[in-house]
Amino acid sequence: MNILIAPDSFKGTLTAQQVCDIIGQAFAETINNAKIVKSPAADGGEGLCACMHEILGGELKNAVVSGVFGEKISAEYLMLSDKTAVIEMAACAGLPLAGKNKNPEKSTTFGVGELINDAVSNGAEKILLGLGGSATNDCGFGMAAALGWKFLDENCNAFVPVGGTLTKVAKIVKPEKTFDIPVTVACDVENPLYGKNGAAYIFAQQKGADTAMVERLDSGLRHAAEIIKNDLSIEAAGIKGAGAAGGMGAGAVAFLNAELKKGIDILLDAADFDKKAADADLIITGEGRLDFQSVNGKVISGVAKRAARLNKKVITICGSRGNGAEEIKKLCISEVYFACEIEKSFEEVKRTCKEDLYNIALKAAKSGVV
């Protein structure tokens, strides 16, 4: 009995590898002669570097860069043997780093630009930039500032824009030396930059924004799109994925000449997922919270769609149920299990997550899903 386990990380609690190990243990203990194949996955957000390191090796590097609110932190990235630097924007601008002080009007992606600079100084010839799990809404302007772009207000004073000050940008000035290293962006969503389906309206609330702030942030992104169009002659707002990571998808196109791709497809291709899936009798995937986003570019959707092409049975084991979890019916998934069916505080979830996941995986294994 061949079982392929390919989950995302459970954000803030368990890495994708830990999820694989726990689910694998439960199924191995329950099903005689089970062959467990573990393929930890990521969609561009938290866990991309760890998964790529697991698959392709390479050297993990650390750099001291700016954190969510400009504080100095140590952030990690991966240098592959072909001189591709794999960088997660969440390593220095991720939502968990904001702690209890979430504020997308004040958070910055400046540290992401510093990570890119460090990778280039260490010999990077290509960049794979993972977008997802951000605490920011600055359209990547902070990142660009760290790379030498200047943003001027109406009095021609340079400043580093954040989500709350995007509307103050009157002019964008290109750096003297253009960034000419190829950049591929691993994107976890396809949202446009602004509007009711854009970065602010869809994602800013989980980053700490109330209704009034969402409207202000959306106005800032509209203004950013207009300035990018006027000064750089780039129409970035409507590109699929422009709204990823608080508009950083659009920023990556504008300031890095990046190509946006689905992060889960990049990861699954690197892991040779299709070959592993072809040999599997059952595929198990999952993520920390199943919600309306899960069916659009996330790990669960990527795994399920590939498995469907191979006519393979898929079950999902998730941490908890979120708004729009019923959207999972759009995918070819046989069963869905939740480790936590009751509301718990995040601190309590962290204390019991391993036990909860093991117990629900054990229930799934004993239910005759194979």
Contacts in CASP RR format, 6 or more apart in sequence:
PFRMAT RR
TARGET T0000
AUTHOR 0000-0000-0000
METHOD contacts of the structure
MODEL  1
MNILIAPDSFKGTLTAQQVCDIIGQAFAETINNAKIVKSPAADGGEGLCA
CMHEILGGELKNAVVSGVFGEKISAEYLMLSDKTAVIEMAACAGLPLAGK
NKNPEKSTTFGVGELINDAVSNGAEKILLGLGGSATNDCGFGMAAALGWK
FLDENCNAFVPVGGTLTKVAKIVKPEKTFDIPVTVACDVENPLYGKNGAA
YIFAQQKGADTAMVERLDSGLRHAAEIIKNDLSIEAAGIKGAGAAGGMGA
GAVAFLNAELKKGIDILLDAADFDKKAADADLIITGEGRLDFQSVNGKVI
SGVAKRAARLNKKVITICGSRGNGAEEIKKLCISEVYFACEIEKSFEEVK
RTCKEDLYNIALKAAKSGVV
1 31 0 8 1.000
1 33 0 8 1.000
1 34 0 8 1.000
1 35 0 8 1.000
1 281 0 8 1.000
1 282 0 8 1.000
1 370 0 8 1.000
2 34 0 8 1.000
2 35 0 8 1.000
2 37 0 8 1.000
2 279 0 8 1.000
2 280 0 8 1.000
2 281 0 8 1.000
2 282 0 8 1.000
3 24 0 8 1.000
3 27 0 8 1.000
3 31 0 8 1.000
3 34 0 8 1.000
3 35 0 8 1.000
3 36 0 8 1.000
3 37 0 8 1.000
3 280 0 8 1.000
3 281 0 8 1.000
3 282 0 8 1.000
3 283 0 8 1.000
3 284 0 8 1.000
3 370 0 8 1.000
4 37 0 8 1.000
4 39 0 8 1.000
4 276 0 8 1.000
4 277 0 8 1.000
4 279 0 8 1.000
4 280 0 8 1.000
4 282 0 8 1.000
4 283 0 8 1.000
4 284 0 8 1.000
5 19 0 8 1.000
5 20 0 8 1.000
5 23 0 8 1.000
5 24 0 8 1.000
5 27 0 8 1.000
5 36 0 8 1.000
5 37 0 8 1.000
5 38 0 8 1.000
5 39 0 8 1.000
5 283 0 8 1.000
5 284 0 8 1.000
5 285 0 8 1.000
6 20 0 8 1.000
6 39 0 8 1.000
6 40 0 8 1.000
6 41 0 8 1.000
6 268 0 8 1.000
6 271 0 8 1.000
6 273 0 8 1.000
6 283 0 8 1.000
6 284 0 8 1.000
6 285 0 8 1.000
6 299 0 8 1.000
6 303 0 8 1.000
7 16 0 8 1.000
7 19 0 8 1.000
7 20 0 8 1.000
7 23 0 8 1.000
7 40 0 8 1.000
7 41 0 8 1.000
7 284 0 8 1.000
7 285 0 8 1.000
7 286 0 8 1.000
7 287 0 8 1.000
7 299 0 8 1.000
7 317 0 8 1.000
8 16 0 8 1.000
8 19 0 8 1.000
8 41 0 8 1.000
8 42 0 8 1.000
8 43 0 8 1.000
8 285 0 8 1.000
8 286 0 8 1.000
8 287 0 8 1.000
8 288 0 8 1.000
8 298 0 8 1.000
8 299 0 8 1.000
8 300 0 8 1.000
9 15 0 8 1.000
9 16 0 8 1.000
9 19 0 8 1.000
9 40 0 8 1.000
9 42 0 8 1.000
9 46 0 8 1.000
9 47 0 8 1.000
9 50 0 8 1.000
9 287 0 8 1.000
9 288 0 8 1.000
10 19 0 8 1.000
10 287 0 8 1.000
10 288 0 8 1.000
10 319 0 8 1.000
10 353 0 8 1.000
10 357 0 8 1.000
11 46 0 8 1.000
11 96 0 8 1.000
11 133 0 8 1.000
11 287 0 8 1.000
11 288 0 8 1.000
11 289 0 8 1.000
12 46 0 8 1.000
12 96 0 8 1.000
12 350 0 8 1.000
13 288 0 8 1.000
13 349 0 8 1.000
13 350 0 8 1.000
13 353 0 8 1.000
14 22 0 8 1.000
14 353 0 8 1.000
14 354 0 8 1.000
14 357 0 8 1.000
15 40 0 8 1.000
15 47 0 8 1.000
15 50 0 8 1.000
16 40 0 8 1.000
16 41 0 8 1.000
16 42 0 8 1.000
16 47 0 8 1.000
16 50 0 8 1.000
16 51 0 8 1.000
17 38 0 8 1.000
17 40 0 8 1.000
17 50 0 8 1.000
17 54 0 8 1.000
18 354 0 8 1.000
19 40 0 8 1.000
19 286 0 8 1.000
19 357 0 8 1.000
20 38 0 8 1.000
20 39 0 8 1.000
20 40 0 8 1.000
21 38 0 8 1.000
22 354 0 8 1.000
22 357 0 8 1.000
22 358 0 8 1.000
22 361 0 8 1.000
23 284 0 8 1.000
23 317 0 8 1.000
23 357 0 8 1.000
23 361 0 8 1.000
24 36 0 8 1.000
24 38 0 8 1.000
24 361 0 8 1.000
25 358 0 8 1.000
25 361 0 8 1.000
26 358 0 8 1.000
26 361 0 8 1.000
26 362 0 8 1.000
26 364 0 8 1.000
26 365 0 8 1.000
27 34 0 8 1.000
27 36 0 8 1.000
27 284 0 8 1.000
27 361 0 8 1.000
27 364 0 8 1.000
27 365 0 8 1.000
28 34 0 8 1.000
28 36 0 8 1.000
29 362 0 8 1.000
29 365 0 8 1.000
30 362 0 8 1.000
30 365 0 8 1.000
30 366 0 8 1.000
31 365 0 8 1.000
31 370 0 8 1.000
37 276 0 8 1.000
37 279 0 8 1.000
37 280 0 8 1.000
39 271 0 8 1.000
39 273 0 8 1.000
39 276 0 8 1.000
40 50 0 8 1.000
40 51 0 8 1.000
40 54 0 8 1.000
41 51 0 8 1.000
41 264 0 8 1.000
41 267 0 8 1.000
41 268 0 8 1.000
41 271 0 8 1.000
41 285 0 8 1.000
41 299 0 8 1.000
41 303 0 8 1.000
42 48 0 8 1.000
42 50 0 8 1.000
42 51 0 8 1.000
42 52 0 8 1.000
42 263 0 8 1.000
42 264 0 8 1.000
42 267 0 8 1.000
42 299 0 8 1.000
43 132 0 8 1.000
43 186 0 8 1.000
43 188 0 8 1.000
43 262 0 8 1.000
43 263 0 8 1.000
43 264 0 8 1.000
43 267 0 8 1.000
43 297 0 8 1.000
43 298 0 8 1.000
43 299 0 8 1.000
44 88 0 8 1.000
44 130 0 8 1.000
44 131 0 8 1.000
44 132 0 8 1.000
44 186 0 8 1.000
44 187 0 8 1.000
44 188 0 8 1.000
44 263 0 8 1.000
44 264 0 8 1.000
44 266 0 8 1.000
44 267 0 8 1.000
45 88 0 8 1.000
45 89 0 8 1.000
45 90 0 8 1.000
45 130 0 8 1.000
45 131 0 8 1.000
45 132 0 8 1.000
45 133 0 8 1.000
45 186 0 8 1.000
45 188 0 8 1.000
46 88 0 8 1.000
46 90 0 8 1.000
46 94 0 8 1.000
46 96 0 8 1.000
46 132 0 8 1.000
46 133 0 8 1.000
47 88 0 8 1.000
47 90 0 8 1.000
48 86 0 8 1.000
48 88 0 8 1.000
48 128 0 8 1.000
48 130 0 8 1.000
48 186 0 8 1.000
48 263 0 8 1.000
48 267 0 8 1.000
49 60 0 8 1.000
49 76 0 8 1.000
49 77 0 8 1.000
49 78 0 8 1.000
49 86 0 8 1.000
49 87 0 8 1.000
49 88 0 8 1.000
49 91 0 8 1.000
51 267 0 8 1.000
51 271 0 8 1.000
52 78 0 8 1.000
52 80 0 8 1.000
52 86 0 8 1.000
52 128 0 8 1.000
52 267 0 8 1.000
52 270 0 8 1.000
53 60 0 8 1.000
53 78 0 8 1.000
53 86 0 8 1.000
55 267 0 8 1.000
55 270 0 8 1.000
55 271 0 8 1.000
56 80 0 8 1.000
56 81 0 8 1.000
56 270 0 8 1.000
57 78 0 8 1.000
57 80 0 8 1.000
57 81 0 8 1.000
58 78 0 8 1.000
58 79 0 8 1.000
58 80 0 8 1.000
58 81 0 8 1.000
59 78 0 8 1.000
59 79 0 8 1.000
60 76 0 8 1.000
60 77 0 8 1.000
60 78 0 8 1.000
60 79 0 8 1.000
61 76 0 8 1.000
61 77 0 8 1.000
61 78 0 8 1.000
61 79 0 8 1.000
61 118 0 8 1.000
61 119 0 8 1.000
61 122 0 8 1.000
62 74 0 8 1.000
62 75 0 8 1.000
62 76 0 8 1.000
63 74 0 8 1.000
63 75 0 8 1.000
63 77 0 8 1.000
63 114 0 8 1.000
63 115 0 8 1.000
63 118 0 8 1.000
64 72 0 8 1.000
64 73 0 8 1.000
64 74 0 8 1.000
64 75 0 8 1.000
65 72 0 8 1.000
65 73 0 8 1.000
65 75 0 8 1.000
65 92 0 8 1.000
65 110 0 8 1.000
65 111 0 8 1.000
65 112 0 8 1.000
65 113 0 8 1.000
65 114 0 8 1.000
65 115 0 8 1.000
65 118 0 8 1.000
66 72 0 8 1.000
66 73 0 8 1.000
66 92 0 8 1.000
66 108 0 8 1.000
66 110 0 8 1.000
66 111 0 8 1.000
66 114 0 8 1.000
66 146 0 8 1.000
67 73 0 8 1.000
67 75 0 8 1.000
67 92 0 8 1.000
67 93 0 8 1.000
67 97 0 8 1.000
67 108 0 8 1.000
67 110 0 8 1.000
67 111 0 8 1.000
68 92 0 8 1.000
68 93 0 8 1.000
68 94 0 8 1.000
68 97 0 8 1.000
68 98 0 8 1.000
68 107 0 8 1.000
68 108 0 8 1.000
68 135 0 8 1.000
68 136 0 8 1.000
69 98 0 8 1.000
69 101 0 8 1.000
69 103 0 8 1.000
69 106 0 8 1.000
69 107 0 8 1.000
69 108 0 8 1.000
70 108 0 8 1.000
70 110 0 8 1.000
70 111 0 8 1.000
73 92 0 8 1.000
73 97 0 8 1.000
75 91 0 8 1.000
75 92 0 8 1.000
75 111 0 8 1.000
75 115 0 8 1.000
76 91 0 8 1.000
77 85 0 8 1.000
77 86 0 8 1.000
77 87 0 8 1.000
77 88 0 8 1.000
77 91 0 8 1.000
77 115 0 8 1.000
77 118 0 8 1.000
77 119 0 8 1.000
78 85 0 8 1.000
78 86 0 8 1.000
78 87 0 8 1.000
79 85 0 8 1.000
79 86 0 8 1.000
79 119 0 8 1.000
79 122 0 8 1.000
79 123 0 8 1.000
79 124 0 8 1.000
80 86 0 8 1.000
82 125 0 8 1.000
82 126 0 8 1.000
83 123 0 8 1.000
83 124 0 8 1.000
83 125 0 8 1.000
83 126 0 8 1.000
84 124 0 8 1.000
84 125 0 8 1.000
84 126 0 8 1.000
84 127 0 8 1.000
84 128 0 8 1.000
85 116 0 8 1.000
85 119 0 8 1.000
85 120 0 8 1.000
85 122 0 8 1.000
85 124 0 8 1.000
85 126 0 8 1.000
85 127 0 8 1.000
85 128 0 8 1.000
86 128 0 8 1.000
86 130 0 8 1.000
87 112 0 8 1.000
87 115 0 8 1.000
87 116 0 8 1.000
87 119 0 8 1.000
87 127 0 8 1.000
87 128 0 8 1.000
87 129 0 8 1.000
87 130 0 8 1.000
88 130 0 8 1.000
89 109 0 8 1.000
89 112 0 8 1.000
89 129 0 8 1.000
89 130 0 8 1.000
89 131 0 8 1.000
89 132 0 8 1.000
89 133 0 8 1.000
89 134 0 8 1.000
89 143 0 8 1.000
89 245 0 8 1.000
89 248 0 8 1.000
90 130 0 8 1.000
90 132 0 8 1.000
90 133 0 8 1.000
90 134 0 8 1.000
91 115 0 8 1.000
92 111 0 8 1.000
92 112 0 8 1.000
92 114 0 8 1.000
92 115 0 8 1.000
93 107 0 8 1.000
93 108 0 8 1.000
93 109 0 8 1.000
93 111 0 8 1.000
93 112 0 8 1.000
93 134 0 8 1.000
93 135 0 8 1.000
93 136 0 8 1.000
93 245 0 8 1.000
94 132 0 8 1.000
94 133 0 8 1.000
94 134 0 8 1.000
94 135 0 8 1.000
94 136 0 8 1.000
95 102 0 8 1.000
95 133 0 8 1.000
95 134 0 8 1.000
95 135 0 8 1.000
95 206 0 8 1.000
95 207 0 8 1.000
97 135 0 8 1.000
98 107 0 8 1.000
98 135 0 8 1.000
98 207 0 8 1.000
102 135 0 8 1.000
102 207 0 8 1.000
102 208 0 8 1.000
103 207 0 8 1.000
103 208 0 8 1.000
104 135 0 8 1.000
104 136 0 8 1.000
104 137 0 8 1.000
104 163 0 8 1.000
104 200 0 8 1.000
104 204 0 8 1.000
104 207 0 8 1.000
104 208 0 8 1.000
104 209 0 8 1.000
104 213 0 8 1.000
104 217 0 8 1.000
104 246 0 8 1.000
105 137 0 8 1.000
105 162 0 8 1.000
105 163 0 8 1.000
105 164 0 8 1.000
105 209 0 8 1.000
105 213 0 8 1.000
105 216 0 8 1.000
105 217 0 8 1.000
106 162 0 8 1.000
106 163 0 8 1.000
106 164 0 8 1.000
107 135 0 8 1.000
107 136 0 8 1.000
107 137 0 8 1.000
107 138 0 8 1.000
107 162 0 8 1.000
107 163 0 8 1.000
107 207 0 8 1.000
108 136 0 8 1.000
108 138 0 8 1.000
108 142 0 8 1.000
108 160 0 8 1.000
108 162 0 8 1.000
109 134 0 8 1.000
109 136 0 8 1.000
109 138 0 8 1.000
109 140 0 8 1.000
109 141 0 8 1.000
109 142 0 8 1.000
109 143 0 8 1.000
109 245 0 8 1.000
109 248 0 8 1.000
110 142 0 8 1.000
110 143 0 8 1.000
110 145 0 8 1.000
110 146 0 8 1.000
110 160 0 8 1.000
111 142 0 8 1.000
111 143 0 8 1.000
111 146 0 8 1.000
112 129 0 8 1.000
112 140 0 8 1.000
112 142 0 8 1.000
112 143 0 8 1.000
112 146 0 8 1.000
112 248 0 8 1.000
113 142 0 8 1.000
113 143 0 8 1.000
113 144 0 8 1.000
113 146 0 8 1.000
113 147 0 8 1.000
114 146 0 8 1.000
116 127 0 8 1.000
116 129 0 8 1.000
116 143 0 8 1.000
116 146 0 8 1.000
116 147 0 8 1.000
117 146 0 8 1.000
117 147 0 8 1.000
119 127 0 8 1.000
120 181 0 8 1.000
124 181 0 8 1.000
125 181 0 8 1.000
125 182 0 8 1.000
126 181 0 8 1.000
126 182 0 8 1.000
126 183 0 8 1.000
126 184 0 8 1.000
127 181 0 8 1.000
127 182 0 8 1.000
127 183 0 8 1.000
127 184 0 8 1.000
127 256 0 8 1.000
128 183 0 8 1.000
128 184 0 8 1.000
128 186 0 8 1.000
128 266 0 8 1.000
129 183 0 8 1.000
129 184 0 8 1.000
129 185 0 8 1.000
129 186 0 8 1.000
129 252 0 8 1.000
129 256 0 8 1.000
129 258 0 8 1.000
130 185 0 8 1.000
130 186 0 8 1.000
130 187 0 8 1.000
130 263 0 8 1.000
131 185 0 8 1.000
131 186 0 8 1.000
131 187 0 8 1.000
131 188 0 8 1.000
131 244 0 8 1.000
131 245 0 8 1.000
131 248 0 8 1.000
131 249 0 8 1.000
131 252 0 8 1.000
132 187 0 8 1.000
132 188 0 8 1.000
132 189 0 8 1.000
132 244 0 8 1.000
132 245 0 8 1.000
133 188 0 8 1.000
133 245 0 8 1.000
134 207 0 8 1.000
134 245 0 8 1.000
134 246 0 8 1.000
134 248 0 8 1.000
135 207 0 8 1.000
136 162 0 8 1.000
136 163 0 8 1.000
136 207 0 8 1.000
136 245 0 8 1.000
136 246 0 8 1.000
136 248 0 8 1.000
137 163 0 8 1.000
137 164 0 8 1.000
137 199 0 8 1.000
137 200 0 8 1.000
137 203 0 8 1.000
137 204 0 8 1.000
137 207 0 8 1.000
137 209 0 8 1.000
137 217 0 8 1.000
137 221 0 8 1.000
137 246 0 8 1.000
137 247 0 8 1.000
138 161 0 8 1.000
138 162 0 8 1.000
138 163 0 8 1.000
138 166 0 8 1.000
138 246 0 8 1.000
138 247 0 8 1.000
138 248 0 8 1.000
139 161 0 8 1.000
139 163 0 8 1.000
139 166 0 8 1.000
139 193 0 8 1.000
139 220 0 8 1.000
139 221 0 8 1.000
139 224 0 8 1.000
139 246 0 8 1.000
139 247 0 8 1.000
139 248 0 8 1.000
139 250 0 8 1.000
139 251 0 8 1.000
140 245 0 8 1.000
140 246 0 8 1.000
140 247 0 8 1.000
140 248 0 8 1.000
140 249 0 8 1.000
140 250 0 8 1.000
140 251 0 8 1.000
140 252 0 8 1.000
140 255 0 8 1.000
141 149 0 8 1.000
141 151 0 8 1.000
141 160 0 8 1.000
141 161 0 8 1.000
141 162 0 8 1.000
141 166 0 8 1.000
141 169 0 8 1.000
141 224 0 8 1.000
141 251 0 8 1.000
142 160 0 8 1.000
142 161 0 8 1.000
142 162 0 8 1.000
143 248 0 8 1.000
143 251 0 8 1.000
143 252 0 8 1.000
143 255 0 8 1.000
144 151 0 8 1.000
144 251 0 8 1.000
144 254 0 8 1.000
144 255 0 8 1.000
145 151 0 8 1.000
145 160 0 8 1.000
145 161 0 8 1.000
147 175 0 8 1.000
147 179 0 8 1.000
147 255 0 8 1.000
147 256 0 8 1.000
148 175 0 8 1.000
149 172 0 8 1.000
149 173 0 8 1.000
149 174 0 8 1.000
149 175 0 8 1.000
149 255 0 8 1.000
150 158 0 8 1.000
150 172 0 8 1.000
150 173 0 8 1.000
150 175 0 8 1.000
151 158 0 8 1.000
151 159 0 8 1.000
151 160 0 8 1.000
151 161 0 8 1.000
151 169 0 8 1.000
151 171 0 8 1.000
151 172 0 8 1.000
151 173 0 8 1.000
152 158 0 8 1.000
152 159 0 8 1.000
152 169 0 8 1.000
152 170 0 8 1.000
152 171 0 8 1.000
152 172 0 8 1.000
152 173 0 8 1.000
153 159 0 8 1.000
153 168 0 8 1.000
153 169 0 8 1.000
153 170 0 8 1.000
154 168 0 8 1.000
154 170 0 8 1.000
156 170 0 8 1.000
156 171 0 8 1.000
159 165 0 8 1.000
159 168 0 8 1.000
161 168 0 8 1.000
161 169 0 8 1.000
163 217 0 8 1.000
163 220 0 8 1.000
164 216 0 8 1.000
164 217 0 8 1.000
164 220 0 8 1.000
166 220 0 8 1.000
166 221 0 8 1.000
166 223 0 8 1.000
166 224 0 8 1.000
167 219 0 8 1.000
167 220 0 8 1.000
167 223 0 8 1.000
169 223 0 8 1.000
169 224 0 8 1.000
169 227 0 8 1.000
170 227 0 8 1.000
171 227 0 8 1.000
171 231 0 8 1.000
172 227 0 8 1.000
172 228 0 8 1.000
172 231 0 8 1.000
172 232 0 8 1.000
174 232 0 8 1.000
179 255 0 8 1.000
179 256 0 8 1.000
179 257 0 8 1.000
183 252 0 8 1.000
183 256 0 8 1.000
183 257 0 8 1.000
183 258 0 8 1.000
183 259 0 8 1.000
184 258 0 8 1.000
184 259 0 8 1.000
184 261 0 8 1.000
184 266 0 8 1.000
185 244 0 8 1.000
185 249 0 8 1.000
185 252 0 8 1.000
185 258 0 8 1.000
185 259 0 8 1.000
185 260 0 8 1.000
185 261 0 8 1.000
186 261 0 8 1.000
186 262 0 8 1.000
186 263 0 8 1.000
186 266 0 8 1.000
186 267 0 8 1.000
187 240 0 8 1.000
187 241 0 8 1.000
187 244 0 8 1.000
187 249 0 8 1.000
187 260 0 8 1.000
187 261 0 8 1.000
187 262 0 8 1.000
187 263 0 8 1.000
188 244 0 8 1.000
188 262 0 8 1.000
188 263 0 8 1.000
188 264 0 8 1.000
188 297 0 8 1.000
188 298 0 8 1.000
189 202 0 8 1.000
189 241 0 8 1.000
189 243 0 8 1.000
189 244 0 8 1.000
189 293 0 8 1.000
189 296 0 8 1.000
189 297 0 8 1.000
190 240 0 8 1.000
190 241 0 8 1.000
190 296 0 8 1.000
190 297 0 8 1.000
191 197 0 8 1.000
191 198 0 8 1.000
191 199 0 8 1.000
191 202 0 8 1.000
191 203 0 8 1.000
191 241 0 8 1.000
191 242 0 8 1.000
191 243 0 8 1.000
191 244 0 8 1.000
192 198 0 8 1.000
192 237 0 8 1.000
192 238 0 8 1.000
192 239 0 8 1.000
192 240 0 8 1.000
192 241 0 8 1.000
192 242 0 8 1.000
192 243 0 8 1.000
193 199 0 8 1.000
193 221 0 8 1.000
193 224 0 8 1.000
193 225 0 8 1.000
193 236 0 8 1.000
193 237 0 8 1.000
193 238 0 8 1.000
193 239 0 8 1.000
193 242 0 8 1.000
193 243 0 8 1.000
193 247 0 8 1.000
193 249 0 8 1.000
193 250 0 8 1.000
194 200 0 8 1.000
194 218 0 8 1.000
194 220 0 8 1.000
194 221 0 8 1.000
194 222 0 8 1.000
194 225 0 8 1.000
194 237 0 8 1.000
194 243 0 8 1.000
195 201 0 8 1.000
195 218 0 8 1.000
195 222 0 8 1.000
198 218 0 8 1.000
198 221 0 8 1.000
198 243 0 8 1.000
199 217 0 8 1.000
199 218 0 8 1.000
199 221 0 8 1.000
199 242 0 8 1.000
199 243 0 8 1.000
199 244 0 8 1.000
199 245 0 8 1.000
199 246 0 8 1.000
199 247 0 8 1.000
200 209 0 8 1.000
200 214 0 8 1.000
200 215 0 8 1.000
200 217 0 8 1.000
200 218 0 8 1.000
200 221 0 8 1.000
200 246 0 8 1.000
201 214 0 8 1.000
201 218 0 8 1.000
203 246 0 8 1.000
204 213 0 8 1.000
204 214 0 8 1.000
204 217 0 8 1.000
204 246 0 8 1.000
205 214 0 8 1.000
209 217 0 8 1.000
221 237 0 8 1.000
221 243 0 8 1.000
221 246 0 8 1.000
221 247 0 8 1.000
221 250 0 8 1.000
224 250 0 8 1.000
225 236 0 8 1.000
225 237 0 8 1.000
225 250 0 8 1.000
228 234 0 8 1.000
228 236 0 8 1.000
228 237 0 8 1.000
228 250 0 8 1.000
228 251 0 8 1.000
228 254 0 8 1.000
229 235 0 8 1.000
229 236 0 8 1.000
229 237 0 8 1.000
232 254 0 8 1.000
234 253 0 8 1.000
234 254 0 8 1.000
236 242 0 8 1.000
236 249 0 8 1.000
236 250 0 8 1.000
236 251 0 8 1.000
236 253 0 8 1.000
236 254 0 8 1.000
237 250 0 8 1.000
238 250 0 8 1.000
239 249 0 8 1.000
239 250 0 8 1.000
239 253 0 8 1.000
239 260 0 8 1.000
240 260 0 8 1.000
241 249 0 8 1.000
241 250 0 8 1.000
241 260 0 8 1.000
242 249 0 8 1.000
242 250 0 8 1.000
242 253 0 8 1.000
242 260 0 8 1.000
243 249 0 8 1.000
243 250 0 8 1.000
244 260 0 8 1.000
249 258 0 8 1.000
249 260 0 8 1.000
252 258 0 8 1.000
252 260 0 8 1.000
253 260 0 8 1.000
262 297 0 8 1.000
262 302 0 8 1.000
263 297 0 8 1.000
264 297 0 8 1.000
264 298 0 8 1.000
264 299 0 8 1.000
264 301 0 8 1.000
264 302 0 8 1.000
264 303 0 8 1.000
265 302 0 8 1.000
268 274 0 8 1.000
268 302 0 8 1.000
268 303 0 8 1.000
268 306 0 8 1.000
273 303 0 8 1.000
273 306 0 8 1.000
274 306 0 8 1.000
274 310 0 8 1.000
277 283 0 8 1.000
277 306 0 8 1.000
277 307 0 8 1.000
277 310 0 8 1.000
277 312 0 8 1.000
278 310 0 8 1.000
280 312 0 8 1.000
281 313 0 8 1.000
281 370 0 8 1.000
282 312 0 8 1.000
282 313 0 8 1.000
282 314 0 8 1.000
282 315 0 8 1.000
282 369 0 8 1.000
282 370 0 8 1.000
283 303 0 8 1.000
283 307 0 8 1.000
283 312 0 8 1.000
283 313 0 8 1.000
283 314 0 8 1.000
283 315 0 8 1.000
284 314 0 8 1.000
284 315 0 8 1.000
284 316 0 8 1.000
284 317 0 8 1.000
284 364 0 8 1.000
285 299 0 8 1.000
285 300 0 8 1.000
285 303 0 8 1.000
285 304 0 8 1.000
285 314 0 8 1.000
285 315 0 8 1.000
285 316 0 8 1.000
285 317 0 8 1.000
286 299 0 8 1.000
286 300 0 8 1.000
286 316 0 8 1.000
286 317 0 8 1.000
286 318 0 8 1.000
287 294 0 8 1.000
287 298 0 8 1.000
287 299 0 8 1.000
287 300 0 8 1.000
287 318 0 8 1.000
287 319 0 8 1.000
288 318 0 8 1.000
288 319 0 8 1.000
288 320 0 8 1.000
289 318 0 8 1.000
289 319 0 8 1.000
289 320 0 8 1.000
289 321 0 8 1.000
289 322 0 8 1.000
290 300 0 8 1.000
290 316 0 8 1.000
290 318 0 8 1.000
290 319 0 8 1.000
290 320 0 8 1.000
290 321 0 8 1.000
290 322 0 8 1.000
290 325 0 8 1.000
290 328 0 8 1.000
290 336 0 8 1.000
290 338 0 8 1.000
291 321 0 8 1.000
291 322 0 8 1.000
291 323 0 8 1.000
291 324 0 8 1.000
291 325 0 8 1.000
291 327 0 8 1.000
292 323 0 8 1.000
292 324 0 8 1.000
292 325 0 8 1.000
292 327 0 8 1.000
294 300 0 8 1.000
294 301 0 8 1.000
294 325 0 8 1.000
294 327 0 8 1.000
294 328 0 8 1.000
295 301 0 8 1.000
295 327 0 8 1.000
295 328 0 8 1.000
295 330 0 8 1.000
295 331 0 8 1.000
300 316 0 8 1.000
300 328 0 8 1.000
300 331 0 8 1.000
300 333 0 8 1.000
301 331 0 8 1.000
303 314 0 8 1.000
304 314 0 8 1.000
304 316 0 8 1.000
304 331 0 8 1.000
304 332 0 8 1.000
304 333 0 8 1.000
305 331 0 8 1.000
305 332 0 8 1.000
307 313 0 8 1.000
307 314 0 8 1.000
307 332 0 8 1.000
308 314 0 8 1.000
308 331 0 8 1.000
308 332 0 8 1.000
313 334 0 8 1.000
313 369 0 8 1.000
314 331 0 8 1.000
314 332 0 8 1.000
314 333 0 8 1.000
314 334 0 8 1.000
315 333 0 8 1.000
315 334 0 8 1.000
315 335 0 8 1.000
315 336 0 8 1.000
315 337 0 8 1.000
315 364 0 8 1.000
315 369 0 8 1.000
316 328 0 8 1.000
316 333 0 8 1.000
316 335 0 8 1.000
316 336 0 8 1.000
316 337 0 8 1.000
317 337 0 8 1.000
317 339 0 8 1.000
317 357 0 8 1.000
317 360 0 8 1.000
317 361 0 8 1.000
317 364 0 8 1.000
318 336 0 8 1.000
318 337 0 8 1.000
318 338 0 8 1.000
318 339 0 8 1.000
319 338 0 8 1.000
319 339 0 8 1.000
319 340 0 8 1.000
319 353 0 8 1.000
319 356 0 8 1.000
319 357 0 8 1.000
319 360 0 8 1.000
320 338 0 8 1.000
320 339 0 8 1.000
320 340 0 8 1.000
320 341 0 8 1.000
320 349 0 8 1.000
321 338 0 8 1.000
321 341 0 8 1.000
325 336 0 8 1.000
328 336 0 8 1.000
334 369 0 8 1.000
335 364 0 8 1.000
335 367 0 8 1.000
335 369 0 8 1.000
337 360 0 8 1.000
337 361 0 8 1.000
337 363 0 8 1.000
337 364 0 8 1.000
338 360 0 8 1.000
339 353 0 8 1.000
339 356 0 8 1.000
339 357 0 8 1.000
339 359 0 8 1.000
339 360 0 8 1.000
340 349 0 8 1.000
340 356 0 8 1.000
344 352 0 8 1.000
349 356 0 8 1.000
END
